[in-house]
């Protein structure tokens, strides 16, 4: 149930941001995209900017694509699947989908193919893509984080090898992968070694990440402990009204220096740190 809430919150966070920036001004209005997905639980979203296509991962209804007008079922191997995460590889025009019990699949725009390997039997909670090294990372349930080079899966091993990895994000500027775990804090991976970032996040569960590349700050959404930020050395709680909330989704607006947080049953909040404005 936790995973369903986590990825569903991502959808509502993105929807809320659209409403915040559009419906509150004279520049636009919020519109239901309708179609077949209007009654589905949408647990994951990703956007293909090259082809102007939005992909939605649903609970028990597979992956759907939206061209701005119409929703279309991608069908194939994803029919009936519960999708927990999506990631897009723009260099190879491949969409990756993580399922609740059937591993990771890839979609070339026409056909779904199982990436296979040991991952086919795992529950996959999170995905992120490293375009610099052409690697897909997947976070599993109690089997740590794995990487896929387009041909085969390999363990990243290390300190997270037996953990549930609920969130992943890649910092391309520093070539670091961050993994948010269930009750074991946040870890970082340099391509060969995992290191516990420790500090105030040690022992906490992390459900979501957002990265502020301008200020080199990683934000983590936690289980009942609000939002924390990491400067590469130490963690600090951002405090405020969300400090005791579950944070299931995060997004950072670099233009306005705003961090958005999607909470468990407390809506969407925004945080601005005036000292960060440059």
Secondary structure, DSSP 8 states (H G I E B T S, - for coil): -HHHHHHHHHHHHHHHHHIIIIITSSS-------SGGGGS-EEEEEEETTTTEEEEEESSS-EEEE-SS-EEE--GGGTT--EEEEEEETTTTEEEEEESSS-EEEE-SS-EEE--GGGGGS-EEEEEEETTTTEEEEEESSS-EEEE-SS-EEE--GGGTTS-EEEEEEETTTTEEEEEESSS-EEEE-SS-EEE--GGGTT--EEEEEEETTTTEEEEEESSS-EEEE-SS-EEE--STTTTS-EEEEEEETTTTEEEEEESSS-EEEEE-GGG--
